[in-house]
Amino acid sequence: MNELIIDNFAGGGGASTGIELALGRSPDIAINHSPVAVAMHTANHPATQHYCEDVWAVDPVMACAARPVGLAWFSPDCTHFSRAKGGKPRSKKIRGLAWIVLKWAKLVHPRVIVLENVEEFATWGPLDGDGRPVKTHTGATFKAWIEELQDFGYAVGWRSLVAADYGTPTTRRRLFLVARCDGESIVWPEPTHGKGRAQSWRTAAEIVDWSIPCPSIFTRRKPLAESTLQRIALGVQRYVLDAASPFIVSTPWACIDPPSRRSLGLGARKWMRAMRVCSVAARTVTSVGQEYGLVAALLTKHYTGVVGHDVARPLGTVTATDHHALTSAFLMKYCANSTGQDEHFGIVTIAGQDYVIVDIGMRMLQPRELFSAQGFPFGYVLDPEFKGKPITKTQQITLAGNSVCPQVAAALVAVNVGVTQRGCVRRWDESKSSFGKTHPPPKTVCE
């Protein structure tokens, strides 16, 4: 327990939360240049010593004060490696942040080093005069960086891991690199969730706060862009009308201020014609619900060329500028003689009863939902004060998108760092980060 735990590029605290789940304590030191990130990290990890400055400005020898380092975690900025940046010029300075790992390896020689980044980090190579990667030297810098780590006495390994495989309700995929100099083998944690495993993937439906209203897309003050309507239309067609088993829920807000079926019906028909989505025959749904107040839900992604997906699967990757939205098709019992419409918007059949879509709502996912999708506990503080005011939703979403999924961090740390002299391994329980629940405390199991 005399070993220090260091979290570089600590952000809002995803890796630190995972470390706490695995070892039963927060990191001793957390470093981040953003005062907003440090404010959130401090609110949730008050026992940690915080350095709010550039990672290069922190002297590892001074910070560690002659104590040994058991773990140094690094999550350098990934934006200038990510394929999402397309063909835009890259920043050599940002791509070079990972060199800080060698500074810590040389000066304080951590027993275990873990680095997290996008998969493209392994393609790290030189840039040309226009700031674009030189294709003939793809991976050259990464290879040289690995060799320097090995020269310092480290065994190095890396793998791509999917957060959903470890109990996080997101399909976020990241490259994780583990380096250790203690003579022990690098261990990769066994996936616990997914097809063929003891537990199924957790779903996006778990993290949605169904109590938040989902306003109609037809009564907005500012009409949605045509491309957005197109994505919504295709999503409703694919995940409600054409789906064998749409995701049906009964929500508190489904019957609040019921829409005018006549006005919405006319607007819906016009919109559906514009989106070239035709009326369809009845579909059979296995879910059984009330005879009113039902909603067929799906997720819409506001990315070019992306429609969305079913809420019965994990959420896609949360980004620093998030684009995930909840789309809801409001259902009411269909009766051809009483709807006031000559043609219907769309029909689904639930337990033998026809329902008509009378409205469609959409709202963006909120910061709490995005943090829950990343695997943070429900009680995690998202809005600490910064300069006398709570940090904004935009800042919270940025921190969510840049965060490490705690369950993956916990799994890696537990098998590579958590072995004590008594042969005990800190184990973290299944994350219960859906609304109203929190992570259970870590357990200690002697083996």
Secondary structure, DSSP 4 states (H G I P E B T S, - for coil): --SEEEEET-TTSHHHHHHHHHHSS--SEEEES-HHHHHHHHHH-TTSEEEES-GGGS-HHHHHTT--EEEEEE----TTT-GGGTTSPPPHHHHGGGGHHHHHHHHT--SEEEEEE-GGGGG---B-TTS-B-GGGTTHHHHHHHHHHHHTT-EEEEEEEEGGGGT-SB--EEEEEEEE-SSPPP--PPP-BSTTSSBPPP-GGGT--TTS---BSSS-SSPPPHHHHHHHHHHHIIIIIS-SS-EEEE-TTTTSS---HHHHHHHHHHHHHHTT-------EE-----SSSEEEEEEEE-STT--EE-TTS-B----SS--EEEEEEEEEE--TTTS--SS-S-EEEETTEEEEEEEEEEEEPPHHHHHHHTT--TT-----EETTEEPPHHHHHHHHHTPPPHHHHHHHHHHHT-B-TT-EEEEPPPP--STT--PPPPEEEE-
